[in-house]
Each structure stands twice: as C-alpha cells, then as structure tokens.
Amino acid sequence: MPIPTVQSVVRTGRRLDRLNRKVEQVVELMRAGAALHASHGSKSMHWWLSTGGVAVHGDVARLVIERGDIAGVGDCLFDSEPSQTFRYIG
C-alpha cells in the first residue's frame, strides 16, 4: 500500500465531502416526503426519488439506506432481498 500524499488526502477529502453533501440533500428530500426507489438493471441497480424521478447515484443511495432514520417498506420479491422502496422515518 503506497503512502498517501498530501494531494491524495485532499482529493479523497473533497470526494467524501461531495458524497456527504449529496447524502444530506437526498435525506432532506426524503424528510419532505420523497421515497427512494430501486430497480435492478441489466448490470447494476438504478436508484431514483419519487419526486420527479430524480436519479440518485448508487454510492449515495447505499449511504442513505444505511442510516437509522431511513427504512425499507418491505416491498421485495424474495424474503432475503432488500426492499425496493425506502422512506424517512425520523
């Protein structure tokens, strides 16, 4: 593992700051009543908000659904699968 440089640490910090801002924006929209939906594409999951179909990046969606104030509503095809709709329960 290479030793991180100052530039790489700054770059990583900026990327994480952007990611956290996007997570907070999605949670704010969910707090206002939007639901986060998921569907399985041919190669990946597709995530979007119910308010106008705003697309959500997969990395952002994964962080959003890990929060304690976000819950799946239980609309999965099989019991072992995660829900396809998530709501704010705060």
Secondary structure, DSSP 8 states (H G I E B T S, - for coil): -----HHHHHHHHHHHHHHHHHHHHHHHHHHTT--EEEEE-SSSEEEEETTTT-EE-HHHHHHHHTSTTEEE-S--SSTTS--SEEEE--
